[in-house]
């Protein structure tokens, strides 16, 4: 095995963790994403990986590349999901995080509520449930990763 490939394999747990974080409720997509990332890293004799130079650690550098490749994979598989304008106008971090958890990451509302309760927002259960309710009523999921949002009201 080539020295560059060995460097990547020493950090395969980090690659796995990032793929699982991108697809927390979809193990098959996480594995598919990992395959995509590893193939892209190996392209042109590990050219991207060999471009590493300090001062950042190799692990940090690799994680940045993997995150970017995961974005590419997501967009190829599901398209580029843009947040609705009403959400941007609301300008509330609680709503932004609720939207990310439910619409982009595919968490069930109950799971999202639990994560939001333990997040840095320090909001009441009523406020969290209201945010989730608004997201669910305004954005209808047609699958875990694709949705349509009502941009007329609110």
Buried (B, 14 or more C-beta within 10 A) or exposed (E): EEEBBEBBEEBEEBBBBBBBEBBBEBEEBBBBBBEBBBEBBBEEEBEBBEEBEEEEEBEEBBBEBBEEBBEEBBEEEBEEEEBBEBBEEBEBEBBBBBBBBBBBBBBEBEBBBBBBBEBEBEBEEEBBBBBBEBBBEBBEEEEBBEBEBEEEEE
